Amino acid sequence: MLIGKINSGNLGFKGIYDPNVLITGSSGYIGSHLVPKLADDGVNCIVCCRDKYKQEYLDTIIAEINRYKTDKSLCSFANFDLTNEAEINKLLKENKPVDAVIHLGGSTYNSESIVNPRKYYDNNVIASRNLVNSMLDNDVKNILYVSTASIYPKTVQGRVSEKRTPVPKTPYAKTKFITEQLINDYKVYGLKSTILRLFNVAGAHGFNDLDIGKNVITVLLNLIKDNRLFTLMGNDYPTPDGTCVKDFIHVDDVTEAIGKSAAKLLEPDTASQTYNLGTGKGTTLGELIRKSIDITGKELKLRIGAALEDEVPSLIANNTKIKKDLGWAPQKNIDEIITSCWKWILQNGGKR
């Protein structure tokens, strides 16, 4: 039984009403963890994706959610392309009233965006413009947008706050920040928003996970499993051990924050907000390697490569604002993140 195992706690929806929330990118890493958690808290989820391979997975999850729900909230599936504004309009009309949109859809890899920027401007900027235009045309005035900490400048030292001026470098980071600006500019039309700038999301819930994302932890652990070579890109950064410092946050903590943010967004007197979503704790890649070796009990073939040109030596979230406003705090540490990924890899034979 899916719902009983999610055990999300109260995100803030229960006891208020059953909101209708459309979630783009529902079949992705974060989305596939988020939907069951929202449904367990009384949200009617309109689950959207355009990936036919992942549609079968979503159909299974939705069937389980609807089967075991004890209240009236249900999930429904919609297949559509965000780059097609007519499809979005049709979907919103057919599902009125939609109380809010959680916008996870888009392309997400910095390195890929450098060699294929057109894909990122289409899937991130054009698609987001189409979405918010259609929202306004259908009187949907609340959006939660999942952005990225990649927009922050390379020169950041210490913990970075939301007040730091973004200096995005890659097409991925640029398109995420452009979309932030688009959403903020649309406030003149009555659009209310919450923007979450995610740091390094990793980990697995451990039940019905579609995948565990593509990040340095999953790459490292898969190479350890297969006894293959891992290349550490640079070891002479101005950090404690010369390797980059990253703020890793468990996907369960991320989905909890998204849920609480969405519930807060639907309160009538709340203003638009932007939040950092990280743990506030840094882990060097050297530490990550040592912990991964200890947790797996295996050796790692390691070589040192040249540092990446635009790599940020250290990027850690100042998460004071989101903790204060939402009463949220991360619950899982880096050891738990690595352990959950390793268990998933062993159970599934590596990343799908």
Backbone hydrogen bonds, N-H to C=O, Kabsch-Sander energy under -0.5 kcal/mol:
donor,donor_aa,acceptor,acceptor_aa,energy
5,K,1,M,-0.7
5,K,2,L,-1.2
6,I,2,L,-0.9
6,I,3,I,-0.9
7,N,3,I,-1.2
11,L,9,G,-0.8
16,I,13,F,-1.8
17,Y,13,F,-0.9
21,V,19,P,-0.7
21,V,44,N,-2.6
22,L,100,A,-2.3
23,I,46,I,-2.6
24,T,22,L,-0.6
24,T,102,I,-2.1
26,S,23,I,-0.6
26,S,48,C,-2.2
28,G,25,G,-1.6
32,S,28,G,-2.6
33,H,29,Y,-0.6
33,H,30,I,-0.8
34,L,30,I,-2.0
35,V,31,G,-2.3
37,K,33,H,-0.7
38,L,34,L,-2.4
39,A,35,V,-2.6
40,D,36,P,-2.1
41,D,37,K,-0.6
41,D,38,L,-1.2
42,G,39,A,-1.6
43,V,38,L,-1.8
44,N,19,P,-2.8
45,C,43,V,-0.9
45,C,74,L,-0.9
46,I,21,V,-2.8
47,V,45,C,-0.8
47,V,76,S,-3.3
48,C,23,I,-2.0
48,C,46,I,-0.5
49,C,78,A,-1.5
52,K,50,R,-0.8
55,Q,51,D,-1.0
56,E,52,K,-0.8
58,L,54,K,-2.2
59,D,55,Q,-2.7
60,T,56,E,-1.8
61,I,57,Y,-2.2
62,I,58,L,-3.0
63,A,59,D,-2.2
64,E,60,T,-2.0
65,I,61,I,-2.6
66,N,62,I,-2.8
67,R,63,A,-1.9
68,Y,64,E,-1.9
69,K,65,I,-1.1
76,S,45,C,-2.5
78,A,47,V,-2.9
80,F,49,C,-0.9
80,F,78,A,-0.6
82,L,80,F,-0.5
84,N,81,D,-2.0
85,E,83,T,-0.7
88,I,84,N,-1.5
89,N,85,E,-2.4
90,K,86,A,-2.2
91,L,87,E,-2.3
92,L,88,I,-2.6
93,K,89,N,-2.2
94,E,90,K,-2.3
95,N,91,L,-1.2
96,K,93,K,-1.0
99,D,20,N,-2.1
99,D,97,P,-0.6
100,A,20,N,-1.3
101,V,142,N,-1.9
102,I,22,L,-2.9
103,H,101,V,-0.7
103,H,144,L,-3.2
104,L,24,T,-0.9
104,L,102,I,-1.0
110,N,108,T,-0.6
113,S,109,Y,-2.0
114,I,110,N,-1.1
114,I,111,S,-0.5
115,V,111,S,-0.9
116,N,112,E,-1.8
119,K,116,N,-0.5
120,Y,116,N,-0.9
121,Y,117,P,-2.3
122,D,118,R,-2.4
123,N,119,K,-2.8
124,N,120,Y,-2.0
125,V,120,Y,-0.8
125,V,121,Y,-0.6
126,I,121,Y,-2.7
127,A,122,D,-1.8
128,S,124,N,-0.7
129,R,125,V,-2.6
130,N,126,I,-2.5
131,L,127,A,-2.2
132,V,128,S,-2.6
133,N,129,R,-2.3
134,S,130,N,-2.3
135,M,131,L,-2.4
136,L,132,V,-2.3
137,D,133,N,-2.1
138,N,134,S,-1.1
138,N,135,M,-0.7
139,D,136,L,-1.4
140,V,135,M,-3.2
141,K,139,D,-0.6
143,I,192,K,-2.3
144,L,101,V,-3.0
145,Y,143,I,-0.6
145,Y,194,T,-2.7
146,V,103,H,-1.8
147,S,145,Y,-0.8
147,S,196,L,-3.1
149,A,198,L,-2.8
151,I,148,T,-1.0
152,Y,149,A,-1.9
156,V,153,P,-1.3
160,V,316,I,-2.8
164,R,161,S,-1.6
167,V,151,I,-2.5
174,K,170,T,-3.0
175,T,171,P,-2.7
176,K,172,Y,-1.9
177,F,173,A,-2.3
178,I,174,K,-2.7
179,T,175,T,-1.7
180,E,176,K,-1.9
181,Q,177,F,-2.4
182,L,178,I,-2.5
183,I,179,T,-2.5
184,N,180,E,-2.5
185,D,181,Q,-2.7
186,Y,182,L,-1.6
187,K,184,N,-1.4
188,V,185,D,-1.3
189,Y,186,Y,-1.6
190,G,187,K,-2.2
191,L,186,Y,-1.5
192,K,141,K,-3.3
194,T,143,I,-1.9
195,I,273,Q,-2.6
196,L,145,Y,-2.5
197,R,195,I,-0.5
197,R,275,Y,-3.3
198,L,147,S,-1.4
198,L,196,L,-0.9
199,F,277,L,-1.9
200,N,247,D,-2.1
201,V,199,F,-1.2
202,A,249,I,-2.3
215,N,213,G,-0.6
219,V,215,N,-2.4
220,L,216,V,-2.4
221,L,217,I,-2.7
222,N,218,T,-2.1
223,L,219,V,-1.9
224,I,220,L,-2.2
225,K,221,L,-2.5
226,D,222,N,-2.0
227,N,223,L,-0.5
227,N,224,I,-1.0
228,R,223,L,-2.8
230,F,301,K,-2.9
232,L,230,F,-0.7
232,L,303,R,-2.9
233,M,231,T,-0.7
234,G,232,L,-1.6
234,G,305,G,-1.5
237,Y,242,G,-2.8
239,T,237,Y,-2.5
242,G,239,T,-0.8
245,V,313,P,-2.9
246,K,283,T,-2.4
247,D,315,L,-0.7
248,F,246,K,-0.9
249,I,200,N,-2.8
251,V,202,A,-2.0
253,D,250,H,-0.5
254,V,250,H,-1.8
255,T,251,V,-2.6
256,E,252,D,-1.9
257,A,253,D,-1.9
258,I,254,V,-2.5
259,G,255,T,-2.5
260,K,256,E,-2.4
261,S,257,A,-2.5
262,A,258,I,-2.5
263,A,259,G,-2.2
264,K,260,K,-2.2
265,L,261,S,-2.3
266,L,262,A,-1.4
267,E,264,K,-1.4
270,T,267,E,-1.3
273,Q,193,S,-1.8
275,Y,195,I,-3.1
277,L,197,R,-2.7
283,T,246,K,-2.5
285,L,244,C,-1.9
288,L,284,T,-2.4
289,I,285,L,-2.3
290,R,286,G,-2.2
291,K,287,E,-2.9
292,S,288,L,-2.3
293,I,289,I,-2.2
294,D,290,R,-2.1
295,I,291,K,-2.8
296,T,292,S,-2.3
297,G,293,I,-1.8
298,K,293,I,-0.6
301,K,228,R,-0.7
302,L,300,L,-0.6
303,R,230,F,-2.1
305,G,232,L,-3.1
305,G,303,R,-0.5
308,L,233,M,-0.5
311,E,308,L,-1.1
315,L,245,V,-1.6
316,I,158,G,-0.7
318,N,160,V,-2.5
319,N,317,A,-0.8
323,K,319,N,-1.9
324,K,320,T,-2.1
325,D,321,K,-2.7
326,L,322,I,-2.1
327,G,323,K,-1.2
328,W,322,I,-0.8
337,I,333,N,-1.9
338,I,334,I,-2.5
339,T,335,D,-2.5
340,S,336,E,-2.3
341,C,337,I,-2.0
342,W,338,I,-2.6
343,K,339,T,-2.3
344,W,340,S,-1.8
345,I,341,C,-2.5
346,L,342,W,-2.4
347,Q,343,K,-2.1
348,N,344,W,-2.1
349,G,345,I,-1.5
350,G,345,I,-1.3
